[in-house]
Amino acid sequence: MPANGFIAVQGAVSGLDYLTGRTTGLEAEWQAKTAAGDPQPKTTYLMLLTQVVTDAQTDMTTLIGIEAAGTGYARQPIPWGAASTSTRQSTTTDLVQFGPFSDATGLAAPVTGAALVTRMTSSAGQPTGLCLMAWNLETAITTQQNQALQIAAGALTMTLAVT
């Protein structure tokens, strides 16, 4: 699943605010999830997308409109490894599986990318959560009935470059 990723606007703003000691939108998101009784408020989730996205399209309202759909699909929690000081990277540590999808066509549309978000669910009328990072696939993935889509451990990487 070769993919090109980029940090989303909210992810970049949260990172800069954290580094400068300011209260972040991400911190407020974690606090809201804690107040709502979420047992794992700092868990992030991967949502599958059916259109290639740019940084300008990483608001939750836009992403919900292009999220994959089909019986058996749900956003999945993403386990991240500790960031490496030598590479400034964090990668996924476990296999992540979506599905299997029981609809006759699998997912309704080919998967072209993914987004790292802070909420397991949201809807067009309630686009809660933040998008922190997004990846566009080099090749779209089409699924079939009873097929699962798997992302191998280490397949997704977040990097903060220093220039």
FIBATOR-561592 format. One record per residue (C-alpha): residue number from 1; residue in three letters; x, y, z. Coordinates in nm, 2 decimals. Layout:
NUM/Ala/X/Y/Z .
...
***
This chain:
1/Met/0.00/0.00/0.00 .
2/Pro/0.25/0.27/-0.10 .
3/Ala/0.12/0.61/-0.01 .
4/Asn/0.22/0.97/0.01 .
5/Gly/0.12/1.13/0.34 .
6/Phe/0.10/1.49/0.47 .
7/Ile/0.02/1.65/0.80 .
8/Ala/-0.32/1.81/0.80 .
9/Val/-0.38/2.18/0.89 .
10/Gln/-0.51/2.09/1.24 .
11/Gly/-0.23/1.84/1.30 .
12/Ala/0.03/2.11/1.21 .
13/Val/-0.14/2.38/1.42 .
14/Ser/-0.16/2.14/1.72 .
15/Gly/0.21/2.04/1.68 .
16/Leu/0.32/2.40/1.67 .
17/Asp/0.10/2.51/1.96 .
18/Tyr/0.23/2.22/2.17 .
19/Leu/0.59/2.31/2.09 .
20/Thr/0.53/2.67/2.19 .
21/Gly/0.34/2.58/2.51 .
22/Arg/0.00/2.70/2.39 .
23/Thr/-0.33/2.51/2.45 .
24/Thr/-0.40/2.31/2.14 .
25/Gly/-0.72/2.21/1.96 .
26/Leu/-0.60/1.85/1.99 .
27/Glu/-0.57/1.89/2.37 .
28/Ala/-0.92/2.03/2.38 .
29/Glu/-1.03/1.73/2.17 .
30/Trp/-0.87/1.48/2.42 .
31/Gln/-1.04/1.67/2.71 .
32/Ala/-1.38/1.66/2.55 .
33/Lys/-1.34/1.29/2.48 .
34/Thr/-1.24/1.23/2.85 .
35/Ala/-1.54/1.44/2.97 .
36/Ala/-1.77/1.23/2.75 .
37/Gly/-1.64/0.91/2.92 .
38/Asp/-1.43/0.78/2.63 .
39/Pro/-1.21/0.51/2.80 .
40/Gln/-0.92/0.58/2.55 .
41/Pro/-0.95/0.96/2.48 .
42/Lys/-0.61/0.98/2.31 .
43/Thr/-0.68/0.70/2.06 .
44/Thr/-0.66/0.79/1.69 .
45/Tyr/-0.85/0.62/1.42 .
46/Leu/-0.79/0.56/1.05 .
47/Met/-1.08/0.64/0.81 .
48/Leu/-1.06/0.52/0.45 .
49/Leu/-1.13/0.77/0.17 .
50/Thr/-1.27/0.74/-0.18 .
51/Gln/-1.12/1.05/-0.33 .
52/Val/-0.76/1.19/-0.34 .
53/Val/-0.74/1.48/-0.09 .
54/Thr/-0.52/1.79/-0.05 .
55/Asp/-0.44/1.97/0.27 .
56/Ala/-0.73/2.21/0.20 .
57/Gln/-0.98/1.92/0.21 .
58/Thr/-0.88/1.78/0.55 .
59/Asp/-1.16/1.93/0.75 .
60/Met/-1.40/1.67/0.89 .
61/Thr/-1.70/1.79/0.70 .
62/Thr/-1.53/1.73/0.37 .
63/Leu/-1.38/1.40/0.48 .
64/Ile/-1.71/1.26/0.60 .
65/Gly/-1.85/1.32/0.25 .
66/Ile/-1.57/1.10/0.09 .
67/Glu/-1.54/0.84/0.36 .
68/Ala/-1.56/0.47/0.25 .
69/Ala/-1.90/0.30/0.30 .
70/Gly/-2.02/-0.05/0.31 .
71/Thr/-2.14/-0.32/0.54 .
72/Gly/-1.84/-0.43/0.76 .
73/Tyr/-1.66/-0.09/0.73 .
74/Ala/-1.57/0.10/1.04 .
75/Arg/-1.28/0.33/1.13 .
76/Gln/-1.01/0.14/1.31 .
77/Pro/-0.79/0.24/1.60 .
78/Ile/-0.43/0.29/1.50 .
79/Pro/-0.14/0.18/1.72 .
80/Trp/0.16/0.41/1.68 .
81/Gly/0.52/0.34/1.80 .
82/Ala/0.73/0.58/1.99 .
83/Ala/0.88/0.85/1.77 .
84/Ser/1.24/0.79/1.67 .
85/Thr/1.49/1.07/1.76 .
86/Ser/1.71/0.98/1.46 .
87/Thr/1.44/0.98/1.19 .
88/Arg/1.18/1.20/1.36 .
89/Gln/0.92/0.93/1.26 .
90/Ser/0.65/0.72/1.41 .
91/Thr/0.51/0.42/1.24 .
92/Thr/0.22/0.19/1.29 .
93/Thr/0.31/-0.11/1.52 .
94/Asp/0.03/-0.36/1.44 .
95/Leu/-0.17/-0.49/1.15 .
96/Val/-0.49/-0.29/1.10 .
97/Gln/-0.79/-0.46/0.93 .
98/Phe/-1.10/-0.32/0.78 .
99/Gly/-1.39/-0.56/0.70 .
100/Pro/-1.46/-0.82/0.57 .
101/Phe/-1.71/-0.63/0.37 .
102/Ser/-2.03/-0.82/0.31 .
103/Asp/-2.20/-0.60/0.04 .
104/Ala/-2.20/-0.76/-0.31 .
105/Thr/-1.94/-0.51/-0.43 .
106/Gly/-1.73/-0.49/-0.11 .
107/Leu/-1.70/-0.12/-0.04 .
108/Ala/-1.92/0.12/-0.25 .
109/Ala/-1.62/0.29/-0.42 .
110/Pro/-1.24/0.22/-0.45 .
111/Val/-1.02/0.34/-0.16 .
112/Thr/-0.78/0.61/-0.27 .
113/Gly/-0.64/0.71/0.07 .
114/Ala/-0.68/0.74/0.44 .
115/Ala/-0.70/1.00/0.72 .
116/Leu/-0.59/0.99/1.08 .
117/Val/-0.87/1.13/1.29 .
118/Thr/-0.96/1.16/1.66 .
119/Arg/-1.31/1.02/1.66 .
120/Met/-1.43/0.66/1.59 .
121/Thr/-1.76/0.79/1.44 .
122/Ser/-1.91/1.11/1.31 .
123/Ser/-2.18/1.21/1.07 .
124/Ala/-2.25/1.48/0.81 .
125/Gly/-2.47/1.65/1.07 .
126/Gln/-2.22/1.61/1.35 .
127/Pro/-1.87/1.62/1.20 .
128/Thr/-1.69/1.59/1.53 .
129/Gly/-1.32/1.53/1.57 .
130/Leu/-1.00/1.65/1.40 .
131/Cys/-0.80/1.53/1.10 .
132/Leu/-0.43/1.51/1.19 .
133/Met/-0.28/1.35/0.89 .
134/Ala/-0.38/1.21/0.55 .
135/Trp/-0.23/0.97/0.30 .
136/Asn/-0.31/0.93/-0.07 .
137/Leu/-0.25/0.59/-0.23 .
138/Glu/-0.04/0.56/-0.54 .
139/Thr/-0.30/0.31/-0.67 .
140/Ala/-0.67/0.28/-0.57 .
141/Ile/-0.78/-0.04/-0.40 .
142/Thr/-1.11/-0.20/-0.51 .
143/Thr/-1.26/-0.45/-0.27 .
144/Gln/-1.50/-0.74/-0.33 .
145/Gln/-1.76/-0.92/-0.13 .
146/Asn/-1.62/-1.09/0.18 .
147/Gln/-1.28/-0.93/0.13 .
148/Ala/-1.10/-0.75/0.41 .
149/Leu/-0.85/-0.47/0.36 .
150/Gln/-0.54/-0.49/0.57 .
151/Ile/-0.27/-0.24/0.64 .
152/Ala/0.06/-0.40/0.75 .
153/Ala/0.25/-0.30/1.06 .
154/Gly/0.49/-0.02/0.96 .
155/Ala/0.30/0.07/0.64 .
156/Leu/0.20/0.41/0.76 .
157/Thr/0.46/0.66/0.88 .
158/Met/0.44/1.01/1.02 .
159/Thr/0.75/1.22/0.98 .
160/Leu/0.83/1.57/1.10 .
161/Ala/1.10/1.71/0.87 .
162/Val/1.35/1.97/0.99 .
163/Thr/1.48/2.22/0.74 .
***
